[in-house]
Amino acid sequence: MGDSSNKEIVIVSAARTPFGRYGGSLKDFDYFDLGAIPMREVLNRVNVDSNMVDEVFWGVGDTSPCKDVYTPVAARQTLLKAGLPPTTPSIALDKACVSAMSAVKLGCMAIQLGEIETAIGGGATSFSQEPLIVRGLRFSGFRLGDAKMEDPLFALGYKDFNPVSVDTDDVAAEYGISRGEQDEWALRSHVNYGNAWNGGKFKDEIIPITIPAQKKGEQPRILDIDEQYRPDTSMERLSKLKTIYGCKAITAGNAPGMNDGATAILIMSRSKAEELDIEPLATIISQVSIAISPHRMPEGPGYAIRKILGKVGMTIDDIGVMEINEAFAAVPLVSTKLLAEGDNGKWEAIKAKTNINGSAIAIGHPNTASGARIIMNLVYELRRRGGGYALGAICGGLAQADATIIKV
């Protein structure tokens, strides 16, 4: 999907919930209700009737928080909750953290094929509603005694592979990226987020949500900020945290949280937007998906960025602002170092325009929603700057990665 496309695709609306902390303000939200919030909002913002949506592509990495664990058709249940017609087809996809960016990409592909003209791409995650699991009882003749429960969130990753934190730690060490550098990047994420939020930057994308009273005598309150953000973060505090799962450098402080949230982006062919008299927010220039060795996750965004820049004949210097998702602080550090190709001056220049509003360490990482959040934050940032090109990249799912270039 490059500049030579004869069917330009534009973003006409983009919104998300605030991202809740694990066990925080969004912990009791039904999974489908949570996803329906931004799905409705992107239509309301541009007064597009729900019957104009030809298809929904939705990132869903874990169905166990759903009421119906087994094949919940989560995209379909969410769109029905959002008020879209029952005649709207949908796809739920799982590429872990890459899912929501790939969801937007699938919508673009369908538009380019001429199958549809309008799509919603996004995703939702609720870590707080993750249940404990009991395995092996069904056919074991169990009658009496204790049963062991498994927590899918412990050492989060894949049973047949290392925890993602361990592989990331190893790759970061290979690149010579220290614990101190990772802590500094984590602090930078919080500082940049705080500056951006205080400057009103996130008002464009965040939908304020009313949180019902939790206790008798309390009043409902409005959540309009991402709960993962910690304004009191300091290098001193970060340096005191213990590493996790035997890592040399990775801690809870230089990794993102397990968060709750949902994102949605409304895309159209440019001709459809013109027909509906909607001013586009941005044009999608190109998107790519890649995969590398499952143990090399932090390099994924770097290689995806190389591929997309080569595809459209651009260089990193053509990009005004960039976000590489902070799956760990090590990920943007490794990927930007990979892009710099041994030139420290170039590395510093690339880092300077990366994650200027913070990223997952401060914003939170409801993983199958994050890819669309990156796109929308870059859209609104470019509009504030008066235009230009932006690039977003994200890794996940045993070292798959996506990258997107947009233009305003």
C-alpha positions, 0 to 999 in steps of 0.5 A: 500500500504505497503512494502509487495507490489509485485509491487513497485511504483516509482516517476520518475519525479516531478515539479511545477510552482512557487506559485503566490501570490493572484493577483500576477504574475500568476493571468492572467494565464488560469487555463488549461494553468497553470496546463499544465506547470508541466504536460509537464515538468515532461515528458520532464525531463525524455524524456518520450513520452506523449503516455506512460501516461496511466491515469491522476489523477488531484486535482481540488477543484473549477471549477469556475476559468475555462472558462467552469464553469459547468463540465469543465472536468478540468483534461482532458482539462489540459492534452490536453493543455499539449500535451498528446494524446486525448486517455488519460483518466483522473479523476478530484477530489475534496478533497480540500487541500488533493486533489493532494496527493490523486491524486498520491495515486489513480494513485498508486492504479491503478498501483497496480491493474495492470490496468496501469503502468504509471500515472501523479498525481497532481493538480492546483488552481487559487485563483486569477481567482475566480469570484464573484457569483450572486445567485437566479436570474434565477427563481426569476423574477428579472427585476430591481434593485441591485443584491448582489454578493457573494465572495466565498473567504470571510470566506473561508470554508463551509456554513453549518460549521464554517470557518476552521480558527475558528475550528482550533483556537478552537482546538489549544486552547484546545491543549494549543498552544498560539498565540505566538507559532503560530507566532513563527512557521510562522516566522520559516516557512519564515526563513526556506524557505529563507534559503532553497531557497538561498541554491538552494534547490527549483531549483529541483522542481520549473519551472521558468516561463516567466511573460509577461510585464504588462505595456507598457515599461516593459520587461517580467520577470522570476518568479523562487521564490514563491511569498508568501515568505516574507523575512522581516517577524518578530515577531514584525510584526506578533504580530501586525496583528489582528486576523480573524473571531473572532479567539483568535490566528489566523491571516493572518500572521500565516495562508497561503495565497490564491495562484495560482499554479500547481504541477505534479508527474510522477509515474510508476511501477518499472518494467516500469521504468526499461524497459524505463531505467529511474532512479527513484527519490524515491520509494513510500512506503505507502499512507493512507487517513483518515477522522475525525470529521469535526471540528477537522481539525488540528488533521488530519495529526497527526492521518494520520501519526499514521495510516501510521506508524502503517501500515508499522511497523515504528515509527516516529524515523525512519523518517528522515524528515517530512512535515505537511502542514501549513494550519495554523501554528496551524496544524503542532503544534497540529499534532506534539503535538498529536504524542508526546503524552504528552512528551515535549522532544519528541515534540521538536524532532518531530518539529525539523525535520518537515517543515525544508524548510518551508511550506504553510505559506511561500511557498503558498497554492494553495490548490489542488496542495499542496499535490503533492508539499509536496511529491516532496519537500521531494523527493528532500530533501532526495536525497540531504541527500543521502537517507532515509525515509520521511513522508508528511501529509496534511489536508483539506476538512472538516477534511480529511487527507492524509499521504505518506511515501517515500524512497530514 
